[in-house]
Amino acid sequence: MHVFITGGAGLIGSAVVAELLANGHTVLALARSDSSAAALEAAGATTLRGDLADLSTLRAGAAQADGVIHLAFANDFSTPDALAAAVAEEGAASAAMGAELLGSDRPFVMVSGTPYAAGRASTEADPTSTDGPVGGRGRSVMAALDLAARGVRSAAVRMPRTVHNQGTGGFAGLLTNAARRSGVVSYPGDGTQRWPAVHALDAAVLFRLVLEKASAGTVWHAVADEGDAVRDIAAVIGRRLDLPVKSVPQDTFGPLGQIFATDQPASSAHTREALGWQPTHPSLLADLENIQP
């Protein structure tokens, strides 16, 4: 396939681009900067300059592709307003690309997040979350999945709270970055809450499998580690950085505080069985050993 991808220069996206190219696909990648374009072209992709606000550019990219993988997100969690703007921008972008694919039976793969399920690990059968600070992202995903009834082979890959590679990325990466700034590894609450995780290279394989095989309107879980206790994650970070570790109130983390404090393990049993996906790369706790002091 000739695949149009957004977010192709990011942690997940760069792994997806490499996975697609290694398996015989060609890639047209949205690039918002010279540095992103250079990295994508060095990897073997062709580029289309623009960003998520350029809806005409997004439609043009989707129009010339055999399939679309949408990964880009502004990732601005600095204030509630900034986060709301990022969510709205992503929703408009996905709607524009989805509209371009109507009636074509081409795949449209969206990134989503594993949902919360009280007292247990969430599964692919659980509904996508549409509440909370990033609930708008869930509503955008649901709108994309609804396009299955209008001739789009839409599917969602739900990502866990930490997607990592070489000790960086995801919620664990946010804890690490905050610790470097403050001199303390902080975590919310008592730290028994669990965060699921996946290595970026394993996630990339699943995105390719969903693009190639998934039926319209389906949901999949890119989960390798069902859930590590946050205090265990913080302990590894503290040891690697030689910094103290302590519990803090959840509002210390701003708009993400409530999410950070929630116990949210997730399963990928159905995804593994149905698509034959098998993670092979290091677990989160093992990968965090790559953090450099």
Phi, psi and omega per residue, in radians:
M1 nan 2.681 2.938
H2 -1.707 1.965 -2.939
V3 -1.913 2.259 3.002
F4 -1.637 2.250 -3.097
I5 -2.272 2.398 2.974
T6 -1.820 2.645 -3.127
G7 1.270 0.405 -3.033
G8 -1.257 -0.220 3.138
A9 -1.690 -0.042 -3.106
G10 -1.424 -3.069 -3.116
L11 -1.015 -0.866 3.129
I12 -1.339 -0.809 -3.038
G13 -1.051 -0.719 -3.142
S14 -1.112 -0.619 3.080
A15 -1.208 -0.671 3.120
V16 -1.151 -0.753 3.114
V17 -1.014 -0.833 -3.140
A18 -1.083 -0.708 3.138
E19 -1.133 -0.747 3.127
L20 -1.104 -0.835 -3.104
L21 -1.124 -0.631 -3.135
A22 -1.233 -0.271 -3.109
N23 -1.998 0.463 2.952
G24 1.553 0.038 3.092
H25 -1.549 2.792 2.959
T26 -1.915 2.714 -2.988
V27 -2.286 2.266 2.930
L28 -1.924 2.055 -3.014
A29 -2.016 2.344 3.017
L30 -1.194 2.289 -3.135
A31 -2.283 2.156 -3.084
R32 -1.693 -0.088 -3.126
S33 -2.539 2.863 3.091
D34 -1.080 -0.692 -3.107
S35 -1.173 -0.698 3.096
S36 -1.128 -0.775 3.128
A37 -1.052 -0.748 -3.134
A38 -1.100 -0.743 -3.134
A39 -1.149 -0.732 -3.123
L40 -1.172 -0.742 3.139
E41 -1.197 -0.600 3.073
A42 -1.133 -0.535 3.123
A43 -1.338 -0.295 3.116
G44 2.007 0.064 3.109
A45 -1.569 2.768 2.878
T46 -1.676 2.776 -3.013
T47 -2.177 2.706 3.052
L48 -2.229 2.036 -3.055
R49 -1.343 2.366 3.123
G50 2.720 -3.106 3.083
D51 -2.437 -3.052 -3.039
L52 -1.152 -0.331 3.109
A53 -1.392 -0.242 -3.103
D54 -1.562 1.387 -3.025
L55 -1.123 -0.607 3.115
S56 -1.145 -0.644 3.092
T57 -1.171 -0.718 3.104
L58 -1.092 -0.738 3.115
R59 -1.121 -0.666 3.123
A60 -1.144 -0.699 3.098
G61 -1.112 -0.772 3.137
A62 -1.165 -0.626 -3.069
A63 -1.113 -0.569 -3.065
Q64 -1.699 0.152 -3.081
A65 -1.906 2.747 3.025
D66 -1.504 -0.228 3.121
G67 -2.954 2.778 -3.078
V68 -2.252 2.377 2.961
I69 -2.100 2.085 -3.061
H70 -1.879 1.900 -3.098
L71 -2.059 -0.321 -2.974
A72 -1.189 2.472 3.053
F73 -2.741 2.497 -3.032
A74 -1.152 -0.452 3.106
N75 0.957 0.677 3.082
D76 -1.784 1.742 -3.127
F77 -1.816 0.306 -3.000
S78 -1.169 -0.653 3.122
T79 -2.502 2.793 3.072
P80 -1.004 -0.669 -3.138
D81 -1.171 -0.706 3.121
A82 -1.124 -0.713 3.117
L83 -1.144 -0.744 3.123
A84 -1.075 -0.681 3.124
A85 -1.151 -0.699 3.121
A86 -1.132 -0.707 3.121
V87 -1.126 -0.764 3.135
A88 -1.116 -0.718 3.132
E89 -1.079 -0.781 3.140
E90 -1.108 -0.708 3.139
G91 -1.083 -0.750 3.113
A92 -1.138 -0.663 3.136
A93 -1.130 -0.814 -3.124
S94 -1.145 -0.641 3.105
A95 -1.118 -0.692 -3.139
A96 -1.140 -0.779 -3.140
M97 -1.217 -0.690 3.108
G98 -1.064 -0.706 3.127
A99 -1.093 -0.590 -3.140
E100 -1.207 -0.380 -3.081
L101 -1.669 -0.046 -3.059
L102 -0.952 2.329 3.062
G103 1.300 0.137 -3.031
S104 -1.767 -0.256 -3.042
D105 1.054 0.342 3.075
R106 -1.456 2.623 -3.138
P107 -1.301 2.482 3.054
F108 -2.321 1.828 -3.052
V109 -1.806 2.083 -3.133
M110 -1.816 2.616 3.004
V111 -1.617 2.454 3.132
S112 -2.438 -2.972 3.118
G113 -2.183 2.582 3.095
T114 -1.113 2.414 -3.089
P115 -1.459 2.980 3.057
Y116 -1.576 2.386 3.038
A117 -2.309 2.091 -3.027
A118 -1.065 2.150 3.010
G119 1.336 0.128 -3.118
R120 -2.784 2.983 3.050
A121 -1.309 2.349 3.096
S122 -1.235 2.704 3.130
T123 -2.204 3.040 3.123
E124 -1.084 -0.381 -3.127
A125 -1.405 -0.237 3.136
D126 -1.304 2.555 -3.115
P127 -1.185 2.624 3.052
T128 -1.155 2.367 -3.131
S129 -1.252 2.293 3.092
T130 -2.121 0.260 3.131
D131 -1.943 2.959 3.042
G132 1.477 -3.055 -3.028
P133 -1.046 -0.524 -3.134
V134 -1.994 0.407 -3.140
G135 -1.038 -0.495 3.115
G136 -1.088 -0.538 3.087
R137 -1.133 -0.699 3.094
G138 -1.095 -0.688 3.122
R139 -1.159 -0.621 3.086
S140 -1.139 -0.705 3.110
V141 -1.127 -0.754 3.127
M142 -1.080 -0.677 3.105
A143 -1.115 -0.678 3.108
A144 -1.166 -0.730 3.116
L145 -1.116 -0.582 3.110
D146 -1.125 -0.336 3.111
L147 -1.202 -0.167 3.068
A148 -1.022 -0.523 3.122
A149 -1.407 -0.052 -3.092
R150 -2.150 0.487 3.017
G151 1.439 0.501 3.055
V152 -2.121 2.289 3.108
R153 -1.486 1.195 -3.072
S154 -1.435 2.543 3.103
A155 -2.667 2.719 3.133
A156 -2.123 2.316 3.010
V157 -1.826 1.964 -3.132
R158 -1.489 2.165 -3.104
M159 -1.705 2.537 3.063
P160 -1.317 3.080 -3.030
R161 -1.162 -0.422 3.088
T162 -2.253 2.070 2.931
V163 -1.883 2.108 -2.919
H164 -2.240 2.764 3.022
N165 -2.831 2.131 -3.119
Q166 1.000 0.701 3.028
G167 1.385 0.090 -3.134
T168 -2.095 2.801 3.010
G169 1.928 2.652 3.000
G170 1.167 -2.843 -3.112
F171 -1.072 -0.681 3.108
A172 -1.079 -0.666 3.094
G173 -1.137 -0.627 3.086
L174 -1.134 -0.695 3.076
L175 -1.085 -0.730 3.141
T176 -1.109 -0.817 -3.124
N177 -1.099 -0.721 3.120
A178 -1.129 -0.648 3.141
A179 -1.164 -0.669 3.109
R180 -1.093 -0.623 -3.119
R181 -1.312 -0.709 -2.989
S182 -1.673 -0.364 -3.076
G183 1.469 0.139 3.116
V184 -2.445 2.402 3.035
V185 -1.539 1.867 -3.087
S186 -1.816 2.549 3.046
Y187 -2.476 2.673 -3.065
P188 -1.455 2.480 3.038
G189 1.204 -2.621 -3.089
D190 -1.511 -0.060 3.064
G191 1.385 0.105 3.109
T192 -1.443 -0.227 3.105
Q193 -1.104 2.525 -3.032
R194 -1.889 2.421 3.048
W195 -2.001 2.230 3.035
P196 -1.314 2.878 -3.077
A197 -2.694 2.840 3.043
V198 -2.688 2.550 3.026
H199 -1.305 2.450 -3.089
A200 -1.014 -0.617 -3.120
L201 -1.228 -0.560 3.044
D202 -1.257 -0.707 3.101
A203 -1.055 -0.671 -3.129
A204 -1.060 -0.681 3.109
V205 -1.081 -0.730 -3.135
L206 -1.150 -0.703 3.092
F207 -1.022 -0.720 3.118
R208 -1.133 -0.769 -3.136
L209 -1.088 -0.718 3.122
V210 -1.148 -0.750 3.090
L211 -0.995 -0.756 -3.033
E212 -1.416 -0.604 -2.889
K213 -2.122 -0.446 -2.919
A214 -1.175 2.490 3.054
S215 -1.330 2.806 -3.123
A216 -1.137 2.443 3.044
G217 1.376 0.342 -3.058
T218 -1.804 2.807 -3.081
V219 -2.236 2.420 -3.061
W220 -2.360 2.672 -3.113
H221 -1.981 2.090 3.074
A222 -1.611 1.170 -3.069
V223 -2.058 2.104 3.049
A224 -1.723 -0.839 3.099
D225 -1.795 2.072 -3.050
E226 -1.087 -0.587 3.107
G227 3.004 2.086 3.034
D228 -1.796 2.416 3.085
A229 -1.089 2.384 -3.072
V230 -1.079 -0.606 3.130
R231 -1.179 -0.494 3.060
D232 -1.243 -0.673 3.062
I233 -1.088 -0.821 -3.126
A234 -1.100 -0.629 -3.122
A235 -1.105 -0.715 3.112
V236 -1.157 -0.760 3.119
I237 -1.047 -0.779 3.142
G238 -1.084 -0.714 3.135
R239 -1.166 -0.737 -3.123
R240 -1.180 -0.597 -3.118
L241 -1.643 -0.099 -3.088
D242 0.993 0.868 -3.132
L243 -2.198 2.675 3.063
P244 -1.187 2.717 -3.121
V245 -2.121 2.316 3.135
K246 -2.630 2.715 3.050
S247 -1.433 2.502 3.116
V248 -2.400 2.830 3.072
P249 -1.075 2.587 -3.067
Q250 -1.126 -0.488 -3.120
D251 -1.218 -0.154 3.018
T252 -1.023 -0.480 -3.063
F253 -1.692 0.251 3.029
G254 1.070 -2.401 -3.071
P255 -1.037 -0.388 -3.120
L256 -1.591 -0.057 -3.037
G257 -0.970 -0.847 -3.114
Q258 -1.087 -0.714 3.131
I259 -1.170 -0.767 3.139
F260 -1.025 -0.612 -3.028
A261 -1.492 -0.091 -3.046
T262 -1.559 2.376 3.022
D263 -1.322 2.089 -2.950
Q264 -2.518 0.898 3.095
P265 -1.107 2.773 -3.116
A266 -2.558 2.605 -3.141
S267 -1.920 2.690 3.034
S268 -2.231 0.459 -3.059
A269 -1.018 -0.786 -3.133
H270 -1.141 -0.748 -3.140
T271 -1.042 -0.778 -3.127
R272 -1.108 -0.747 -3.100
E273 -1.237 -0.770 -3.025
A274 -1.329 -0.625 -3.057
L275 -1.900 -0.096 -3.121
G276 1.234 0.437 -3.137
W277 -1.402 2.286 3.137
Q278 -2.406 1.862 3.115
P279 -1.047 2.419 -3.107
T280 -2.225 -0.133 -3.052
H281 -1.630 2.965 -3.034
P282 -1.011 2.585 3.043
S283 -1.178 2.962 3.140
L284 -1.055 -0.879 -3.070
L285 -1.084 -0.640 3.090
A286 -1.204 -0.718 -3.100
D287 -1.189 -0.549 3.116
L288 -1.107 -0.304 3.071
E289 -1.148 -0.217 3.095
N290 -1.448 -0.105 3.118
I291 -1.080 2.315 3.129
Q292 -1.677 2.364 -3.140
P293 -1.011 nan nan
